[in-house]
Every structure is written in structure tokens, then in C-alpha cells.
Amino acid sequence: MAQDRIVVIGAGMGGLATAIRLAAAGRAVRVIEAHDHPGGKMRTLPSRAGPVDAGPTVLTMRHVFDELFAAAGTRLDDHVTLERERLLARHFWTDGSVLDLWDDAERSAEAVRAWGGARAEADFRAFSARAQRLFEAFDVPMMQAAAPSLGTLAAHVLRRPRLIADMGFGSLATALRGQFREPRLRQLFGRYATYVGGSPYRSPAVLGLIWHAEASGVWRVSGGMHKLAEAMAALAERLGAEIAYGTPAAHIEVQGGRTAAVVTGSGERIACAHVVHAGDPKALHAGLLGPAPERAVPKKAVAPRSLSAHVLAFAAVPHGPELAYHNVFFGDDPRAEFGPVEKGAMPLDPTIYVCAEDRGGGPPPPGTLERFETIMNAPPTGARDQSDEEIETCLTRTWGRLARSGLTFSPIPTRDALTTQAGFHRLFPGSDGSLYGRSPHGMLAAFSRPTAQTSVPGLILAGGGAHPGAGIPMATLSGRHAAAAILSDRTSTSTSPRTATPGGISTASPTTAAARSRSSPSSAPSSRPGTAGRGGRTPPTTAA
């Protein structure tokens, strides 16, 4: 019924996760998506070797997705094939050194010892233990909480005094200087700040916990990451949700102080009781969806902005060092990367991430045309298009850094393969080209990010710009928070949860589904498979 319909704006991870949970609970859900495919930043671009993932390339925290599918009465493994990537990443420095890190703690420690000696191994083991303690301590009161409280977190930490030393009270870079005697390891683990769009020199030390999330397991999706988005969209539809692609939202209507309808770009008015905005929250603050929702998100929740990126997605034959699936080619001086970026300029000495997308499970035969995605950090620059000179500089610095480690491609990709900050801004209105929402800089940045509930009754947030933050698992968790906010809204007139749904899926209530999940096995137009598409990796978790 119109008075109980829920409209979800955006079919990214947050929007789809919200739609699945609400449809499984028996709610009438309609998802509208401006692009012609699901996935949000989980996009693809065409190439001579097939669709190339041009966004996130793997997922971590698999249990988040297992729990989501279990809440809908099904299993993740029945919808997509996940392949565990045992080699987490291969790291290259210009001095010729190479370090592989694995999803096995002992194997990684042995690799660090062989690479950097006994002191480096000891520091690595201590850092890994610290990252695990931080992750386990912050998981429930921060990531799992719908609205984390500074007071609750402080009490949680005080009950575990060791966490105070683990957390540190400076930047990630400062903490790493005290934890690693080997500068290359400081550089390696400092890059985890970029997973949520920050600089290690300004992001809090607690972000070191991201290492534990990655070391706990990384999975590729057979056929490409967009297959996960397609599976989630198909599940939502089987549960009864409607999804309309090519349907942008133009206006959110508020009547009597509460959301009443969404007007689409074609002028259709969709009456509803709740609106879930799963795009960048800054679009609301900027008035892109009308004046009424502007007050829903305060400026401190959307500014300052996180990093953007120069992303290349292409097919070529590689020449040079043996690549893994994930590869990181470090510049010589991290300050020559992040210093210019913080001033709004291109990095002088960039670190380049390279995903060799056809190397999962082993390298293809020599001379094979392979698919690649490269990422270079960049500042958000809004709608300003990069000049021809800036684009050429970007390409020169990317290929130059890789060439210093002996890696070249034939043919050399051209500017047509590049998505710039302005391209991301056009793809994600209101984002300024930022890929991770609000910046993580500052000790209390996590408490400034907007939560699911807004100040406008009936208007709910989901997606990587909302709590708990950027990255595929975090955006998916935001869908759980968004759905819970709606299901607990006493003004709703919804009926009881479904026990059977279209397509034959049996569902349970949110309570029983969650219990079951604990025992379950742990700037191009976009398109659907086979056509041109858009989407994005934010490095491992990232990028969602």
C-alpha cells in the first residue's frame, strides 16, 4: 500500500542490502537506480578481454554477506561463487625488494623475516596482534552499532586498559613509526588509511585494525565483482522488491514534516512512508533532491571530503615482474604522495595499485591479453574537468612508476581507459568525486559520519557515505542499520514478516534469521553484463 511503501534511492551495496532485509520482512519496496545496472561503485568497463572491474575487486568480512543472505532464508554460496585469495597482495619497492603477505599469519611472518630480518618479523607479529585486538574491540560498539556513542566506546575501552595503548592518540603514520623499525613496513601499513579515503598522516591510528579484516580472508567473485551486485538485486526481486533501472530520483517530497513521496526524473510521483537514500549523503545536504531534505544531514557529516582516485581499467599484455592478483607498487616517499594530495594536487611520487584480474588462481599463459585495474590516489576536485595536461601527467606518472619496477603493458592504455575525479562526480552526484564519503581525518571522524536515522522523519540513510563507512562490507552493514530503523518505526503500518516469497524462498523474522546466520557457513556509461559499465575498487575492502 502507498502509505507503507518504502522507496530506496540507489542500487549499490547499501541500497540492495536494505531492500533485501525489508522485502524479507514483508515490506513493499521499490528501488530506483539512475544507472542501468546494480552495484553503485562496483562497476565494470568494457575491454577487448571482456568486462573489467573498475571498482572494488574483492570482498572482506565474508560473514557480513553470509548473514545478509541467511536473513533472506538462503545461502550466499547458492547465488555466487566465491574464491578465496590466499595471497593477499604482492608489494614492490623501487629498490627491487618484493614482499608477499598471506591470509595465513605464520606464512606472512615467515615472509617478512625472509624479506626484512628478525626485527621486522617481531614488529610485524606485534602489529598483527594489536590489529586483531582493536578489530575485536571495535567491531560491536562501532561497526555493529546503529548509532555509536562516544561515551559507550570510552567506557568499553576503560574496561580494557590495554586498548588505550593499542589505539594510540596520534595519526596512523605516527603510530606506525613507533611500531615498525623498518620504513617500508610503515609505508605498507600506512596505506590502509586510503582504504577509507584518508592520508596516514591525518587519519587516526585505530585504522590499523583494517589489516586484521584483510588478513582474516579476502574473496574474489567468480565472473567479477558485479556478479555479487546482480545476485543481490535478483534476490531482492525474488523477495518481492521492485527495481527500476534508468530511473533517477529528482525530488524527495516532505509533507507535515515527514517524507511523503519520491519524484523521479521522468516526473513519476511515488507515494511512500519511508525513503532510503543510498547515494552520497552530500547530495541531500547540497539540495540536489529538493530543499526539504537539506536539513536532514548537517555539514559536519559530509565535510571534509575523502580521497578520490585516478582509475584505469583496460586490457593489455603485461611485461616484467610476475604479478599476483593484488599488487602494490610503492613510491619512494609517502609524503611526496600525500602532501600534494592534501593540497588538492596530483601526487608527485604516487603509489600505484594494480589488480591483475585474470591472475586469480595463477598466471595465464605468457602473451595473453589480460584485464587490469590501476588506482592512483587523488584529491576530490568536484565537477572540474582535468585538463589535457593533467591527464597526460597522470598517465605519465602512473606508467613511469610501474616502469621503475620493470612493469610495462602493450598496448599502452590511453586516456579513454581513465576515470578522473570529475568522472566520478558525474557518476555519483553530489560526491565531489570523493569515493568514500566524509574524510576519516581526525580522532572523532567516525562519530561525525551520518547514521541511518536523519532529522527528517521517514528519511533513512544507507551506503558507504553513512555509518559504518566505506567499503563493501561496511556499506552492506549500513543496509542492516537502515532496515532496522524502518522496522522499528512505530508510525509504520506494516504487516507481519513474510513466511514465503516469490520464487520459493522461505524467510524468517530478523531475529531468527540473525540467529541462524551465526551457524551458517561462515567516465563511461554503465551497463549490465556484456555492455559498457561503471562502478569502482577501493582497495580491498574498498572500495563499495
Buried (B, 14 or more C-beta within 10 A) or exposed (E): EEEBBBBBBBBBBBBBBBBBBBBBBBBBBBBBBBBBBBBBBBBBBBBEBBBBBBBBBBBBBBBBBBBBBBBBBBEBEEBBEBBEBBBBBBBBBEEEEBBBBBBEBEBBBEBBBEBBEEEBBBBBBEBBEBBBBBBEBBBEBBBBBBEBEEEEBEEBBEEEEEBEEBBBEBBBBBBBBEBBBBEBBBBBBBBBBBBBBBBBBBBBBBBBBBBBBBBBBBBBBEBBBBBBBBBBBBBBBBBBBBBEBEBBBBBBBBEEEEBBBBBBEEEEEBBBBBBBBBBBBBBBBBEBBBEBBBEBBBEEBBBBBBBBBBBBBBBBBBEEBEBBBBBBBBBBEBBBBBBBBBEEEBBBBBBBBBBBBBBBEEBBEEEEBBBBBBBBBBBBBBEEBBEEEBBEEBBEBBBEBBEBBEBBBEEEBEEEBBBBBBBBBBBBBBBBBBBBBBBBBBBEBBBBBBBBBBEBBBBBBBBBBBBBBBBBBBBBBBBBBBBBBBBEBEEBEBEEBBEEBEEEBEBBBBEBBBEBBEEBEEBBEBBBBEEBBBBBBBBBBBBB
